[in-house]
Amino acid sequence: MITAAGGPQCWPDMNGIEIIALTPGAPELGVCAGWRAESFAVLATDVAAELRSLEAFVADPAHQVALIVKRKGAVAGTCLLVPSEIDPVHDVSPWLAGLYVAPEHRRAGVGEALVRAIEREAHSRRHPRLFLYTTDAVGFYQRLGWRIIDRAIWKGFDTSLMTIEL
């Protein structure tokens, strides 16, 4: 399980990518809040509100985790493991949510590193499977072994429910 007692826990890899579990007060929370407010219109939030939400989120690591990737020292992406999705159409748990990779770090392994880290975290918490919603990244997740199990209209978007066995 990812723990962050006394500060972020890091896992560097051979490609200059480190995965960090965020904790309250982490300076990277502001970057993540900005990305989430700007990129996920479904959240209908602003940066300040999203920062408060993320601070509360990372204060409860027993049920959820927020990860970031640093690539060559720069914050490159973020992803969450959450017990429930925002207004889910499906009553399943847990969820991979909020995957975001900064444009300048795309196609460099950041997204895959985040997905794999969330999968490991869910597995370490003894979850047999993990779920996600996506509107436009089905191919990306399928390449990582995820499969579509349903389609739904969610928040007005044609959405795929995907899962992976852990």
C-alpha positions, 0 to 999 in steps of 0.5 A: 500500500502506498503510505506517506507518513512524514511526507510523500512516498516516492517510487523512481523508475528508469525513465526519470519518472517518480510517483508520489502519493500526495499528502495535506499541504503538498505544494503539488496540490495547487498544480493538480487543482488547476489541472482538474478545474481547467480540464474536467468541466464535469466538476463545475469548480474553480481552482480554489474550490478544487484545492480545498477538495484535494486537501480534504481528499488526501487527508483520508489515505485509508480510503483513497489516494492521489498520486502525481508523477514527476518527470525530470523534476517537473510535475507531469500528471495526476490520478486518483483512486477513489471509493466512488465516482461522481454521480456514478451510473454504476454501483461498483468500487473502487475507481481510477479517476481524474487521470491527467497528463500535462501536454508536454509530458504526453506520450512519455509513459506518464499516463501508463505509470499513473494507471499502473500505480493506481492498479497496484494501490487498489490491489494492495488494498485487496480489491479484486478489480478496478473501474473507470469511466472514459469518454475518449480514451478507450484505446489507451486503456484497452492497450493497458489490459482494461476492457469495456463492460458497459456503455452509458450516457453520463453527464450527457457524454457517451461513456464507457465503463471499463474494468481490469482484474487485479 
